[in-house]
């Protein structure tokens, strides 16, 4: 079955972690055995692995964060530096397009054409279609850059990531939009850049949806009712997103799947893909429909195999989600929607 994955930090992995994503996952792991402790766990995601799993469309991110042993998971010191660094990540995607490895989907015509090309399945040589997204707005020096980014192909922006920044508050921080936050959102609205509410603080979530009038989505988010924490969506937030006709992507970082997970301590065998599907079940029950659920795995998003459900070896194992849904008596049409159709439908509405 075709899969649409709504959150992968591909260029960040290629450039920040020096991963050759044209290689099989096994080759990445073999190479990185020479550098214990220098990479964020065993890799799960490369372009061949995407094709192995029939993952034909993704959100491919620009991620303006860097990791160093002496300064882990931090922002660039200036927004101008972050903006410049993201040109490098963008260049990686464009180079993959030139090589026929990926295909940029920046409008409805390109999306429909790519979906049509996948009707007979994802071949070993098929380019992986991607919609360009940015996680956090640190590479937006001021709101006037939104139009510039849109002209460069950026179609989705999550204004916050971890902690506070100049536009508002993200995961692990409390507070609403800052002085330039409303202007950022209005510029996004004006040019047609879609709003990703992932990582927004609760106050920013409310304030952003009051200001931004366009299509909204949650690329990689799970349920706070099942796993407490401000990184997750409350039931009220889920209902609000349903009212806005959003799609919510299932994230596969283990600490977001089952409560009590402690990084580096909890046995990975305690979490499986069926536990992750519980979050889909919960959202479907709240919404009264399956139309608002999708996948946004975030695999290799600063963690590896050790922090994934134990029955996922590579990203190709996302196919197991369809099997679990079938075992829970989801219809074939509903399963197809969750695996790819709901995201495709979202963009056909947003771009139509």
Buried (B, 14 or more C-beta within 10 A) or exposed (E): BBBBBBBBBBBBBBBBBEBEBEBBBBBBBEBBEEEEEEBBBBBBBBBBBBBBBBBBBBBBBBBBBBBEEEEEEEBBEEBEBBBEBBEEBBEBBBEBBEEEBBBBBBEBEBBBEBBEBBEEEBEEEBBBBBBBBBBBBBBBBEBEBBBEBBEBBBBBBBBBBBBBBBBBBBBBBEBBBBEBBBBBBBBBBEBEBBBBBBBBBBBBBBBBBEBBEBBBBBBBBBBBBBBEEBBBBBEEBBBBBBEBBBBBBBBBBBBBBBEEBEEEEBEBEBBBBBBBBBBBBBBBEBBEBBBBBBBBBBBBBBBBBBBBBBEBBBBBBBBBBBBBBEEBEBEEEBBBBBBBBBBBBBBEEBBE
